[in-house]
C-alpha cells in the first residue's frame, strides 16, 4: 500500500480545519472564514479549480489584515490542491509558506497539520521518504503536545504507511501498533480502512497469507458497508495493494481483477478537465503573488521618496550646523589656548603631588620599619625577663608567692601586651593578618580564659561566670589565637569597670549553614556602663572614656582591636549599655565543623612525650640572656643542647657534628640567620631549622621559605609549642631518611 492513507489524512485535516475555524471566529474576520469554508467544501467534492479560487481570495484578504493564522491556513489549502494534481514543487512551496506564517502564531494544531501535509507530499508522492518521515514525526510532536487522540492516531498511521511504502515494514510496524488502540476506540471509517489495508500489506510481507487476506477483507467490508465516495483515492490504493497480494500468491485472475478496479477508479479521479482547471486557478494565484511583490516594491519606492525628502532637509540642517561648528571651532581654539596655560599649572601641581606621594610612601615604609624594629627590640629582652622570672620561680620555690616576683612577671607581660596591641593595630590596618585554622573545644578554651583572668576578678571582688550551650559541637575550626584575643580584651575590660559585681560569658548555638555552625557570644557585666553618646567612640583607636572615680590604665586599643578582629571573622560587634546598670557586648561568628577537615587537624593536635627521647639541639643565639632561657626550656625536657654565638660558629660545628634540629636566631651580628641557613643547605645538610625570632611571622615568611628553613616560632613563646615542633620535624626527617634507604 503506497497511497492508501493519504486521502484519509487530508480529509481529516480539513475537518480539523473546520473546527479550528469555528473556534477562531471571535478573533478573525467572518468573510475570510467563509471563503476558507467554501474552498474546503469544493476540495472535498474534488472541484479543485473552485477550491483554489476561494483559497486565493481568502489569502488576499488575510494578507491585507496581516492575520498570520488565516494566511497559513490559506496556503495550506492551496498546497493541498496542487498536491492533488501532482504539481509537487508548488505544493511544497505553499506548505512551507504556510509553516512560515504558522510559526509566528501559538497554534500548535496548525503547525501539526502543515508538517503532516509535507509528510504526505514527500512520502506518498515518493519524493523523499526521509524528509517525509521527519515531517510526520514533527507533526506527531505537536499533536501529542495538544493531546488530540484522533490526530495522534492518524499521524501514527501516516508514519507506518510511509515506512511500508518504502518497503521498510520492520520500522513501520511499531507505529501501526501504536495507532491500533485509537482506531478501535474511535471507530472512524477512514482509519479503520487504512489500518486493515496496512495489516494486509504487512502480513503479505511476512508471508502470512491467511492473515493478510483476512485484513484485506476487513478493509473491503468497510468500503461495502459505508459511503466511500469521498475516499475514492484511498479505495483505489486499497485495490492496488490487494492486486499485489494476489499477484504474490499467484492468483492472477484476482490480481488482474483488482488492478482493473484500481485503474478505473484512478482514471475517474484524475481527468484532464480537472487538471486544466487547477492550472488556470494556480496561474491566478501566482499572478496575485507577483502583484503582492509589485505592491511591496511600490511601498519601498514610496519609502525611498520620503527618505529623499528627509535627506534634503538634512542637507539644509547640515549647512546650518556647519556654520555653527565653525563658530564652535573658533571658540575651541580660544579655549585651547587657555587650556594650555591651565595644563602647565596642572603639570607643576602633579609633579608636586608625585613628590608628596613618594614622601608619603617613604614615610609609610619608615613607619613599618620602625614598628618592626621597636617590637623586635622590645620582645627580645621581654623574652629574657619572662623566661628568667619563670626560672627563678622554679629554682627558688620559697619565692614562688613573692609579691615582687609576681609584680615583675605581671609588668613584663603587661609591657608585652602593650607591644602586641600596637603591632596588632598596625597589622590590621595594613591588612597583614591572615586567620589560621586550628581545631579546639570551645568550652575548654573559654574555661582557660576564665581561669587566666580570675586574678583580675578577685582584685575587684567580681564573680566571673561562663555559660556554654550544650548544642554547640565538641570541636570547632577557626583561628583560636585571634578568638582568644577577642575574649581576653572584652572580659578584662568588663572586669576593670565592674566592682563587687558579676561578669558573664555566654555562648549560644544559633543555626547551621552547610558545614558552618553559627554561635552568638555575649560578654555581660553589671558595671558602671557607658553613656549613649560615647558608645560608638569606644571602638576607635586610643579612645578612653572619662571616668568619674578611678583612673583606669590602658592604651585605649583593646576594643578597637576587638572590632577589627571580629570583622576578620566576617561579623560585627554590637554594644548595649546603660550607665550604672551594665554593658553587653554581642557578636555572632560562623565556625567550620566539616568532619573531614576536623579529622585532618585532629591528627596533628597532640604530641606524645610519654616515651622518653633525648633530642640533640643546636642553638644559634647571640643574646646571652636568651641563651640561658632557651637552654633552661630545653633542659626541662632533658633535650641535649649546644649553644653558639653566631652563624659562622654554627657552620663550623656542623662540619663534624649531627643534630636533630637547629634553633636559629634571625637578628645576629656578623651573619644573620637567613644567610646562615642558606650556607648550611649548600653544605648538603638537611637538618630541620626552626627560626626563633622576635619579628612578626608574616613579615619574614618569604625569607624563611627562600632560605629553606622548616618552621618559625616567635619569642616569647609557649615551651610546649616548641617541644611539639621539635618532635614533629625530627620524626619527619627520620621518615624521609628511611624512605631513601629503602
ZAMARGU-4260 file (C-alpha; in steps of 0.2 Angstrom, whole numbers, plus 5000, padded with zeros to 4 digits):
<rodrens>
0) 5000/5000/5000 | 5009/5016/4994 | 4995/5030/4995 | 4981/5021/5005 | 4981/5033/5020
5) 4984/5050/5010 | 4966/5054/5007 | 4961/5050/5024 | 4974/5061/5032 | 4969/5076/5020
10) 4951/5074/5024 | 4954/5073/5042 | 4965/5088/5042 | 4951/5098/5033 | 4938/5093/5046
15) 4950/5098/5059 | 4952/5115/5050 | 4933/5117/5051 | 4933/5115/5069 | 4948/5127/5072
20) 4940/5140/5060 | 4924/5139/5070 | 4934/5142/5086 | 4943/5157/5079 | 4928/5167/5073
25) 4929/5178/5089 | 4946/5185/5084 | 4946/5183/5064 | 4935/5192/5051 | 4920/5181/5046
30) 4921/5184/5027 | 4939/5175/5027 | 4932/5161/5037 | 4918/5159/5024 | 4930/5159/5010
35) 4940/5146/5018 | 4925/5135/5022 | 4919/5136/5004 | 4937/5131/4997 | 4936/5116/5009
40) 4919/5111/5003 | 4925/5111/4984 | 4941/5102/4988 | 4930/5088/4997 | 4919/5087/4981
45) 4935/5086/4970 | 4931/5103/4962 | 4949/5109/4964 | 4948/5124/4952 | 4934/5132/4963
50) 4943/5127/4979 | 4959/5136/4973 | 4949/5152/4968 | 4941/5153/4986 | 4958/5149/4994
55) 4966/5163/4983 | 4953/5176/4989 | 4955/5171/5007 | 4974/5173/5005 | 4972/5190/4998
60) 4960/5196/5012 | 4971/5188/5026 | 4987/5196/5019 | 4978/5213/5020 | 4974/5212/5038
65) 4991/5203/5042 | 4982/5189/5051 | 4996/5176/5051 | 4985/5161/5056 | 4972/5164/5042
70) 4987/5166/5029 | 4994/5150/5035 | 4978/5141/5033 | 4975/5148/5015 | 4992/5142/5010
75) 4989/5125/5017 | 4973/5123/5006 | 4982/5129/4990 | 4996/5117/4994 | 4983/5103/4995
80) 4975/5107/4978 | 4992/5107/4969 | 4997/5091/4978 | 4981/5083/4972 | 4986/5086/4954
85) 5005/5081/4955 | 5012/5099/4955 | 5023/5094/4969 | 5036/5108/4968 | 5022/5121/4970
90) 5013/5111/4984 | 5029/5110/4994 | 5032/5129/4992 | 5015/5133/4998 | 5016/5122/5013
95) 5032/5130/5018 | 5025/5147/5016 | 5011/5141/5027 | 5023/5135/5040 | 5032/5152/5040
100) 5016/5161/5045 | 5011/5147/5057 | 5027/5148/5067 | 5023/5166/5070 | 5007/5160/5080
105) 5004/5149/5095 | 4993/5137/5086 | 5001/5120/5088 | 4987/5112/5079 | 4990/5122/5063
110) 5009/5118/5064 | 5005/5100/5066 | 4993/5100/5050 | 5006/5108/5039 | 5020/5096/5044
115) 5008/5081/5042 | 5004/5088/5024 | 5023/5089/5020 | 5025/5071/5026 | 5011/5066/5014
120) 5019/5075/5000 | 5036/5068/5002 | 5031/5050/5006 | 5015/5046/4996 | 5022/5055/4981
125) 5038/5046/4983 | 5049/5062/4983 | 5060/5059/4998 | 5055/5047/5012 | 5067/5053/5024
130) 5061/5071/5023 | 5043/5064/5024 | 5045/5054/5039 | 5054/5068/5048 | 5039/5079/5044
135) 5027/5066/5051 | 5037/5065/5067 | 5037/5083/5069 | 5018/5084/5067 | 5017/5070/5080
140) 5026/5081/5092 | 5014/5095/5090 | 4999/5083/5091 | 5005/5075/5107 | 5008/5092/5114
145) 4989/5096/5112 | 4984/5078/5117 | 4972/5076/5102 | 4969/5057/5101 | 4962/5057/5084
150) 4976/5067/5076 | 4989/5056/5086 | 4981/5041/5078 | 4981/5047/5060 | 4999/5053/5062
155) 5005/5036/5068 | 4996/5028/5053 | 5004/5040/5041 | 5022/5036/5048 | 5018/5017/5047
160) 5011/5019/5029 | 5027/5029/5024 | 5039/5016/5030 | 5028/5002/5022 | 5028/5012/5005
165) 5047/5012/5006 | 5046/4993/5010 | 5053/4996/5027 | 5040/4986/5036 | 5050/4982/5052
170) 5052/5001/5056 | 5034/5005/5052 | 5025/4991/5061 | 5028/4999/5079 | 5019/5014/5073
175) 5004/5004/5066 | 5003/4995/5083 | 5003/5012/5092 | 4988/5018/5081 | 4978/5002/5083
180) 4970/5005/5101 | 4965/5023/5095 | 4957/5016/5079 | 4947/5003/5088 | 4941/5016/5101
185) 4937/5030/5089 | 4929/5019/5075 | 4932/5031/5061 | 4929/5024/5044 | 4945/5031/5036
190) 4956/5025/5050 | 4948/5008/5050 | 4950/5006/5032 | 4968/5012/5032 | 4973/5000/5047
195) 4966/4984/5039 | 4974/4988/5022 | 4991/4991/5030 | 4989/4975/5041 | 4986/4966/5024
200) 5002/4973/5017 | 5012/4969/5032 | 5006/4951/5033 | 5009/4949/5014 | 5027/4955/5018
205) 5028/4942/5032 | 5021/4928/5020 | 5007/4926/5032 | 4994/4925/5018 | 4979/4920/5028
210) 4981/4935/5040 | 4984/4946/5025 | 4968/4940/5016 | 4958/4942/5032 | 4964/4960/5034
215) 4961/4965/5016 | 4943/4958/5018 | 4940/4969/5033 | 4946/4984/5023 | 4934/4979/5009
220) 4920/4977/5021 | 4922/4995/5026 | 4920/5000/5008 | 4905/4989/5006 | 4896/4995/5021
225) 4899/5014/5020 | 4898/5028/5008 | 4916/5030/5002 | 4914/5042/4988 | 4925/5055/4996
230) 4938/5042/4999 | 4939/5036/4981 | 4958/5039/4981 | 4961/5028/4996 | 4949/5014/4989
235) 4959/5015/4973 | 4975/5012/4983 | 4967/4998/4993 | 4963/4989/4976 | 4981/4991/4971
240) 4988/4983/4987 | 4975/4969/4985 | 4981/4966/4967 | 4999/4965/4973 | 4994/4952/4987
245) 4985/4941/4974 | 5000/4943/4962 | 5012/4937/4976 | 5001/4921/4979 | 5000/4918/4961
250) 4981/4921/4960 | 4982/4930/4943 | 4964/4931/4940 | 4960/4941/4956 | 4976/4951/4954
255) 4970/4957/4937 | 4953/4960/4943 | 4958/4972/4957 | 4971/4980/4946 | 4957/4984/4933
260) 4947/4992/4948 | 4962/5002/4953 | 4965/5009/4936 | 4946/5013/4933 | 4945/5022/4949
265) 4961/5032/4947 | 4955/5037/4929 | 4939/5044/4936 | 4948/5054/4949 | 4962/5062/4939
270) 4954/5068/4922 | 4961/5081/4911 | 4947/5094/4914 | 4950/5095/4932 | 4969/5096/4929
275) 4966/5111/4917 | 4955/5119/4930 | 4968/5118/4943 | 4982/5125/4931 | 4971/5141/4927
280) 4967/5144/4946 | 4985/5141/4950 | 4990/5154/4937 | 4979/5167/4946 | 4986/5163/4962
285) 5004/5166/4955 | 4998/5182/4947 | 4992/5188/4964 | 5009/5183/4972 | 5018/5194/4959
290) 5006/5208/4962 | 5010/5207/4981 | 5028/5208/4976 | 5025/5223/4965 | 5015/5232/4979
295) 5029/5229/4991 | 5041/5237/4978 | 5030/5252/4976 | 5029/5254/4995 | 5048/5253/4996
300) 5049/5266/4982 | 5037/5277/4992 | 5048/5275/5007 | 5063/5280/4997 | 5055/5296/4991
305) 5051/5300/5009 | 5069/5297/5014 | 5075/5308/4999 | 5064/5322/5006 | 5071/5320/5023
310) 5089/5319/5015 | 5086/5337/5008 | 5080/5343/5024 | 5096/5335/5032 | 5107/5344/5020
315) 5099/5361/5024 | 5101/5357/5043 | 5119/5351/5039 | 5124/5368/5031 | 5116/5377/5046
320) 5126/5366/5058 | 5142/5368/5048 | 5141/5387/5051 | 5138/5384/5070 | 5153/5371/5070
325) 5164/5385/5063 | 5159/5396/5077 | 5162/5382/5089 | 5180/5379/5081 | 5184/5397/5084
330) 5178/5395/5102 | 5188/5379/5105 | 5204/5387/5098 | 5202/5401/5111 | 5198/5388/5125
335) 5213/5378/5119 | 5225/5392/5122 | 5218/5394/5139 | 5219/5376/5142 | 5237/5375/5138
340) 5240/5388/5151 | 5230/5378/5164 | 5239/5362/5159 | 5256/5370/5163 | 5249/5374/5180
345) 5242/5356/5182 | 5258/5349/5177 | 5268/5358/5190 | 5254/5353/5203 | 5256/5335/5198
350) 5274/5335/5200 | 5272/5342/5217 | 5259/5328/5221 | 5271/5315/5215 | 5284/5321/5226
355) 5271/5321/5241 | 5266/5303/5236 | 5284/5297/5236 | 5287/5306/5253 | 5271/5298/5260
360) 5277/5281/5254 | 5294/5283/5261 | 5285/5289/5277 | 5274/5273/5277 | 5290/5262/5274
365) 5299/5271/5288 | 5284/5268/5299 | 5284/5249/5295 | 5302/5248/5298 | 5301/5257/5315
370) 5286/5247/5321 | 5295/5231/5316 | 5311/5236/5324 | 5304/5243/5340 | 5293/5227/5343
375) 5308/5216/5339 | 5319/5226/5351 | 5306/5225/5365 | 5301/5207/5363 | 5319/5201/5364
380) 5323/5207/5381 | 5305/5203/5387 | 5308/5185/5382 | 5323/5185/5394 | 5313/5194/5408
385) 5298/5182/5407 | 5310/5167/5405 | 5321/5171/5419 | 5306/5175/5430 | 5299/5158/5427
390) 5317/5151/5430 | 5318/5160/5447 | 5301/5153/5452 | 5306/5135/5448 | 5323/5136/5456
395) 5318/5145/5472 | 5302/5138/5477 | 5302/5149/5493 | 5300/5164/5481 | 5285/5157/5471
400) 5272/5168/5481 | 5284/5183/5482 | 5274/5199/5478 | 5290/5206/5470 | 5292/5192/5458
405) 5274/5192/5453 | 5274/5211/5450 | 5290/5208/5439 | 5281/5195/5429 | 5265/5205/5428
410) 5274/5221/5422 | 5284/5211/5409 | 5268/5203/5402 | 5259/5220/5403 | 5273/5228/5393
415) 5272/5213/5381 | 5253/5215/5379 | 5256/5234/5375 | 5269/5229/5362 | 5257/5216/5354
420) 5242/5228/5354 | 5252/5241/5344 | 5258/5228/5332 | 5241/5221/5331 | 5233/5238/5326
425) 5246/5241/5313 | 5245/5223/5305 | 5226/5225/5304 | 5227/5242/5296 | 5240/5236/5283
430) 5229/5220/5280 | 5243/5209/5285 | 5233/5197/5297 | 5228/5180/5290 | 5217/5169/5300
435) 5225/5152/5303 | 5214/5137/5306 | 5216/5126/5321 | 5204/5113/5330 | 5199/5115/5348
440) 5185/5113/5361 | 5176/5130/5363 | 5171/5126/5381 | 5189/5121/5386 | 5196/5137/5378
445) 5183/5149/5387 | 5187/5140/5403 | 5205/5143/5401 | 5202/5162/5398 | 5191/5162/5413
450) 5205/5154/5424 | 5218/5166/5417 | 5208/5181/5422 | 5202/5175/5439 | 5216/5186/5447
455) 5208/5202/5439 | 5191/5196/5445 | 5197/5194/5463 | 5205/5211/5463 | 5188/5220/5461
460) 5179/5207/5471 | 5169/5201/5455 | 5162/5184/5450 | 5167/5178/5433 | 5154/5166/5426
465) 5153/5155/5410 | 5138/5148/5401 | 5141/5137/5386 | 5126/5130/5376 | 5126/5111/5375
470) 5121/5111/5357 | 5137/5118/5352 | 5148/5105/5343 | 5163/5097/5353 | 5176/5103/5341
475) 5176/5119/5330 | 5189/5125/5317 | 5195/5143/5317 | 5209/5154/5322 | 5210/5150/5341
480) 5223/5164/5345 | 5213/5178/5337 | 5197/5172/5345 | 5205/5171/5362 | 5212/5189/5360
485) 5194/5195/5357 | 5188/5187/5373 | 5203/5192/5383 | 5201/5210/5378 | 5182/5210/5381
490) 5182/5201/5398 | 5197/5210/5405 | 5188/5227/5400 | 5172/5222/5409 | 5182/5216/5425
495) 5191/5233/5426 | 5175/5243/5425 | 5165/5232/5437 | 5166/5231/5456 | 5158/5219/5468
500) 5148/5213/5453 | 5146/5199/5440 | 5154/5197/5423 | 5147/5183/5412 | 5152/5175/5396
505) 5138/5167/5386 | 5140/5156/5370 | 5123/5151/5362 | 5120/5140/5347 | 5111/5149/5333
510) 5110/5139/5317 | 5119/5128/5304 | 5123/5134/5286 | 5130/5119/5277 | 5145/5114/5287
515) 5146/5130/5297 | 5139/5132/5315 | 5134/5150/5319 | 5137/5154/5338 | 5131/5170/5347
520) 5143/5177/5360 | 5139/5189/5374 | 5150/5197/5387 | 5139/5204/5400 | 5143/5214/5416
525) 5134/5225/5429 | 5147/5238/5430 | 5147/5257/5428 | 5140/5256/5410 | 5144/5268/5395
530) 5134/5283/5391 | 5125/5283/5374 | 5134/5297/5367 | 5151/5288/5370 | 5145/5270/5364
535) 5151/5272/5346 | 5168/5280/5351 | 5173/5266/5362 | 5178/5256/5346 | 5190/5269/5340
540) 5209/5269/5342 | 5217/5276/5358 | 5200/5282/5365 | 5197/5281/5383 | 5180/5287/5390
545) 5182/5299/5405 | 5178/5291/5421 | 5172/5300/5437 | 5180/5290/5450 | 5195/5279/5446
550) 5210/5281/5434 | 5210/5266/5423 | 5226/5262/5414 | 5227/5256/5396 | 5232/5261/5379
555) 5214/5263/5373 | 5217/5250/5359 | 5208/5234/5366 | 5190/5237/5359 | 5197/5244/5343
560) 5207/5228/5341 | 5191/5218/5345 | 5181/5226/5332 | 5193/5224/5318 | 5197/5205/5323
565) 5178/5202/5323 | 5177/5209/5306 | 5191/5197/5300 | 5179/5183/5305 | 5165/5191/5294
570) 5155/5198/5308 | 5151/5214/5318 | 5151/5218/5337 | 5136/5227/5345 | 5136/5237/5361
575) 5121/5238/5373 | 5124/5248/5389 | 5116/5260/5402 | 5125/5270/5414 | 5126/5262/5432
580) 5117/5246/5425 | 5130/5237/5415 | 5135/5233/5397 | 5133/5219/5385 | 5145/5216/5370
585) 5136/5204/5357 | 5143/5196/5341 | 5139/5181/5330 | 5153/5170/5321 | 5151/5155/5310
590) 5164/5141/5313 | 5169/5127/5301 | 5163/5110/5308 | 5167/5100/5292 | 5171/5082/5298
595) 5185/5078/5285 | 5193/5095/5289 | 5191/5091/5308 | 5199/5074/5307 | 5214/5080/5297
600) 5218/5093/5310 | 5215/5081/5325 | 5229/5070/5318 | 5242/5084/5322 | 5234/5091/5338
605) 5243/5081/5351 | 5261/5076/5353 | 5265/5061/5363 | 5280/5063/5375 | 5276/5048/5385
610) 5291/5039/5378 | 5307/5047/5383 | 5318/5053/5369 | 5334/5064/5370 | 5334/5076/5355
615) 5351/5084/5351 | 5348/5103/5348 | 5360/5116/5341 | 5355/5134/5347 | 5362/5148/5337
620) 5359/5164/5348 | 5370/5179/5351 | 5360/5186/5366 | 5367/5179/5382 | 5351/5180/5392
625) 5341/5172/5379 | 5354/5158/5378 | 5351/5155/5396 | 5332/5155/5395 | 5332/5144/5379
630) 5344/5131/5387 | 5333/5130/5403 | 5317/5127/5392 | 5326/5113/5383 | 5334/5106/5399
635) 5316/5104/5407 | 5313/5091/5393 | 5330/5083/5395 | 5335/5089/5377 | 5354/5089/5374
640) 5358/5107/5368 | 5374/5115/5361 | 5374/5134/5361 | 5385/5145/5349 | 5385/5164/5347
645) 5384/5167/5328 | 5381/5158/5311 | 5400/5155/5307 | 5402/5145/5323 | 5386/5135/5319
650) 5393/5131/5302 | 5410/5126/5309 | 5402/5114/5322 | 5390/5106/5309 | 5405/5100/5299
655) 5409/5087/5312 | 5393/5085/5322 | 5375/5079/5319 | 5359/5087/5327 | 5341/5083/5327
660) 5336/5101/5325 | 5343/5118/5324 | 5336/5133/5333 | 5341/5149/5323 | 5340/5167/5329
665) 5337/5179/5314 | 5345/5195/5320 | 5363/5192/5324 | 5380/5201/5321 | 5392/5195/5308
670) 5379/5185/5298 | 5361/5184/5300 | 5350/5168/5302 | 5344/5168/5284 | 5361/5168/5276
675) 5367/5156/5289 | 5353/5144/5284 | 5357/5146/5265 | 5375/5141/5269 | 5370/5126/5279
680) 5359/5120/5265 | 5373/5122/5252 | 5384/5111/5263 | 5371/5097/5259 | 5365/5097/5277
685) 5346/5094/5278 | 5344/5095/5297 | 5327/5104/5301 | 5330/5123/5305 | 5317/5132/5316
690) 5319/5151/5315 | 5317/5158/5333 | 5314/5177/5331 | 5306/5192/5339 | 5300/5198/5322
695) 5282/5195/5317 | 5280/5179/5307 | 5271/5186/5292 | 5284/5199/5290 | 5298/5186/5287
700) 5289/5172/5279 | 5295/5175/5262 | 5313/5175/5268 | 5310/5159/5278 | 5305/5150/5263
705) 5319/5157/5252 | 5332/5151/5265 | 5324/5134/5266 | 5320/5135/5285 | 5307/5122/5290
710) 5297/5132/5303 | 5297/5148/5313 | 5292/5152/5331 | 5290/5170/5338 | 5298/5175/5355
715) 5291/5174/5369 | 5283/5158/5365 | 5275/5143/5374 | 5288/5130/5378 | 5275/5116/5374
720) 5273/5123/5356 | 5292/5122/5354 | 5293/5104/5360 | 5279/5099/5348 | 5288/5107/5334
725) 5305/5099/5338 | 5297/5081/5339 | 5287/5083/5323 | 5301/5089/5312 | 5313/5076/5319
730) 5301/5062/5316 | 5298/5069/5298 | 5317/5069/5295 | 5318/5051/5301 | 5304/5045/5289
735) 5312/5054/5274 | 5329/5045/5278 | 5320/5028/5280 | 5312/5031/5263 | 5329/5035/5255
740) 5337/5019/5262 | 5323/5008/5257
</rodrens>
